[in-house]
Amino acid sequence: MRKKLLYLLLLVPYFGFAQAPSTALLGTKTLYLPKQTKFTPVPGGYKAVYINFVGRHGARHLTKDIKLSYAYATVSKADSLNVLTTAGKTLKQFILNLGKEEENHVASISESGANELRGIAERMFTNQKDVFTSDEKVLVSTTKKGRTKESAEAFLAGLKTKSAPLSQNITFNYADDDHLRFYDFSKTYDEFKENGNWTIAYQKLAKAKKLNDIANRFAQKFFKPNYLAKLSQTDKINFVEDVYGFYTILNAVSAEIKAVGLSPKDLNFKTFFTPADLAALNTLGNAEDFLKKAPGLNNNGIQVRVAAPLLADFINTTDAYLKNKPVIADLRFAHAETIAPFAALMGIHGAAEATNNILTFEQVWKAENVIPFSANIQWIVYQNPTNGTHLVKFLLNEKEVAINGLSTKTFPYYNWIAVREHYLKKLKTLNLGLQDNMHEYLLKLK
């Protein structure tokens, strides 16, 4: 299911691709905006000394060639058989136009994505200047995917505009997939994604949102009856989800659309959807993310436990800094599938609550708040040089957040010793030690 549009969008006039990110909430394809700009003062005697960071890649293009999509294949075949309606011919041209824009950009971050990441980096430097006052090293880790490397470069460009010496002190750790694409290595998690109990909840929601009716009405716009009759219900659902996915990517690639001489009217996929259909498809897409990557029906389910290697890595790297300061910042760039379960495993309030009623899941979890493009989690470590104690502040998308089950008298600042003990207990319940083989853990995860 493609990532979708929150109902708020339906209340805002559509101004083409020049919309501000705040007016276009598209689930995981929501453009990034910081969630907070004024912060709680640091307790007296403490200053920031270290940053532990993981972020999703920036706003991106489609992840596969549009010619490989079901919608492209179906429309092309129908056109060759002369069974497209007038609307179908218009849709085909929109798809071809999007393909023109996407040429040579597939799976890469967009100009908007690069700007998101530069902005996060610049604000990090401005807000945590004490961390960047020395010539200490920074470690940058990515996954095997090119868009995470592109995201790292964009982020570093933002830091370097504030601190040129940083360019001489950066170490790269490419393809750190045990920590950042942990979901690739668990066969049990793969089985859960395909056939887990979440599918029952999803089908309940799909029935409530009348997905079959939406798909049927949508397909009727584009194909003549004799061809339409040959499409199965699954075909129609795949078709509407593909076209919806094309629609939701447009804000992310606005600069590239303009660069190839196209305008909003050349890619007006929205015209084929009713407002109610957009709202339903948005909710369904967000639900699938919630159920498969986030707290879902069980915030201790495999879709959350699979992120344990990253939590162990955050503790280990924080320990390493406190012991011998190898780097002043660990900067990781990954995916939505990394951020959502990690936020849940950490117990971040607003990102870690499960539901027992899928029809109301949006009351406890919203994709655009947790995993928009460039989503990020930061642990900011503060030191009191007088007594040697440390505090940690947690940020989700640059917003100070609370940790479920962990108390503090100085919110949003938590005592590091208490934080470490809290998370070590959590890892112990998952049968994972800090020095264990993370790859083996993932292979054996049940």
C-alpha positions, -999 to +999 in steps of 0.1 A: +000+000+000+015+033-009+019+061+016-009+085+019-027+118+026-041+129+059-076+143+059-062+178+068-050+181+032-086+180+020-093+212+040-065+232+023-066+247-012-044+229-037-017+252-052+002+227-073+037+217-063+046+250-045+027+240-013+046+245+019+053+212+036+029+220+065-001+220+041+005+186+026+004+157+050+010+126+030+019+099+056+054+088+051+057+110+021+051+142+041+078+167+036+098+174+067+093+203+091+109+206+126+083+199+153+098+224+178+120+255+176+122+268+212+137+244+237+137+238+274+168+255+290+196+231+299+199+225+337+226+247+353+261+234+351+255+211+321+266+216+285+260+194+254+290+172+246+278+144+222+251+137+197+238+102+188+216+105+157+196+083+133+176+098+104+155+086+075+167+096+040+153+129+027+124+133+003+129+111-026+119+100-061+100+068-068+120+037-057+115+018-090+112+027-126+077+038-134+076+014-163+078-015-138+046-004-121+014-023-124-004+009-134+020+016-163+017-019-176-021-020-173-026+013-190-001+005-217-017-028-225-052-013-225-040+015-249-026-011-273-060-028-273-078+005-278-099+001-246-089+032-228-115+058-221-108+095-225-098+097-189-076+066-194-057+084-222-052+114-200-039+092-172-015+075-195-001+109-205+003+119-168+022+086-161+045+092-191+051+128-179+060+115-145+083+090-161+100+118-180+106+136-147+118+105-130+144+095-157+178+092-141+165+100-107+148+067-096+155+058-059+175+091-053+167+119-029+153+150-045+163+186-042+136+190-015+151+160+004+186+175+003+172+208+016+155+190+044+187+174+055+208+205+052+183+223+074+184+196+101+222+198+102+223+235+103+198+236+132+217+208+150+249+229+148+231+261+159+213+244+188+243+223+200+273+246+194+291+233+224+294+199+207+311+213+177+337+235+193+366+211+189+382+193+160+370+159+172+358+133+147+323+126+134+313+090+123+287+088+095+270+055+089+246+046+061+229+015+046+237-001+013+211+021-004+224+050-024+197+074-011+211+071+024+246+080+012+231+110-007+213+120+025+245+118+045+263+141+020+234+166+021+234+166+059+272+171+060+269+199+035+247+216+061+272+210+089+301+222+068+284+256+061+286+261+099+319+245+105+344+241+077+369+221+098+344+193+100+352+183+065+386+171+076+373+149+105+346+127+090+348+089+089+323+069+069+308+035+077+290+024+046+264-004+046+260-007+083+230-029+076+229-050+108+221-018+127+203+002+101+185-024+079+180-050+106+147-059+090+165-075+060+179-103+081+150-119+100+132-146+082+105-146+109+099-109+104+096-115+066+069-140+073+052-116+097+052-089+069+035-113+045+011-132+067+012-118+102-020-113+123-018-077+113-035-087+080-067-094+098-068-060+113-059-044+080-087-062+062-111-050+088-101-014+082-101-019+044-137-031+046-147-002+068-130+022+044-147+004+014-114-002-004-130-026-029-156+001-039-130+027-042-109+004-065-139-005-086-151+031-091-116+042-099-109+016-125-142+023-143-129+058-151-101+045-173-111+012-190-139+002-213-163-025-199-149-054-219-114-048-206-126-039-171-143-072-168-109-090-171-094-072-141-096-090-108-104-072-075-067-075-066-058-059-100-080-030-093-066-024-059-031-026-072-040-001-099-056+025-076-027+022-051-001+027-078-018+059-091-022+071-056+015+065-051+022+087-081+001+114-067+017+114-032+053+117-046+047+150-064+054+173-036+088+156-030+099+162-066+085+197-074+119+211-084+126+183-108+091+185-123+097+222-131+132+214-144+119+192-172+094+218-183+063+203-167+036+220-146+009+208-122-017+204-149+007+179-166+006+156-136-028+162-121-034+127-107-055+143-079-083+151-103-091+113-106-098+110-068-126+122-047-117+138-014-133+109+005-112+084-015-080+103-008-088+103+030-095+066+029-063+057+010-043+078+033-056+061+064-051+026+049-015+034+039-007+047+073-024+017+089-002-007+070+029+012+082+016+012+118+009-025+117+041-037+099+068-013+111+055+003+143+037-006+176+007-020+157-013-045+177+016-053+200+044-029+209+066-059+219+059-077+186+086-088+162+081-057+141+095-037+171+119-063+186+137-064+153+152-030+160+171-042+191+205-041+174+201-003+168+192+003+205+223-017+215+244+004+191+231+036+206+241+025+241+274+012+229+283+043+211+272+065+240+293+044+263+323+047+240+320+085+240+319+086+278+349+063+280+373+078+255+355+102+231+363+086+197+338+109+180+316+138+191+287+127+169+274+094+155+253+102+125+233+074+109+211+076+077+186+049+070+149+044+062+114+047+076+115+010+084+144+018+107+129+048+125+094+035+132+104+004+151+133+021+169+110+048+181+086+022+194+114+001+210+127+033+227+092+039+241+089+074+227+056+088+237+034+091+207+054+066+187+052+035+209+016+029+218-002-001+203-039-003+196-066-029+202-089-012+177-075-006+142-104+016+134-091+043+158-053+037+154-047+073+143-055+084+179-022+068+190+001+070+160+004+093+130+029+085+102+035+122+094+045+128+130+068+098+133+082+089+099+079+117+074+108+122+050+140+130+069+125+118+102+151+116+129+158+106+165+185+123+185+201+116+218+218+147+230+242+140+259+251+167+284+279+167+309+284+185+342+322+189+344+321+197+381+306+164+392+310+143+361+273+134+357+255+132+324+220+139+312+203+129+280+176+147+260+156+127+234+143+144+202+119+130+177+119+151+146+135+179+166+108+178+193+116+171+230+099+138+238+091+117+269+101+080+273+074+057+284+083+039+317+113+063+324+108+091+350+128+123+354+124+154+376+141+175+349+121+168+318+131+166+290+165+159+305+170+123+318+198+109+340+221+089+317+226+061+343+189+057+346+185+057+308+212+031+304+197+008+331+162+012+316+173+001+281+196-026+293+167-042+311+147-039+279+174-056+259+177-083+285+141-092+280+149-096+243+178-119+251+203-094+236+235-082+253+255-052+242+284-073+230+263-100+213+265-108+176+237-086+162+235-105+129+231-138+147+204-122+169+185-112+138+188-146+121+175-164+152+148-138+161+114-154+166 
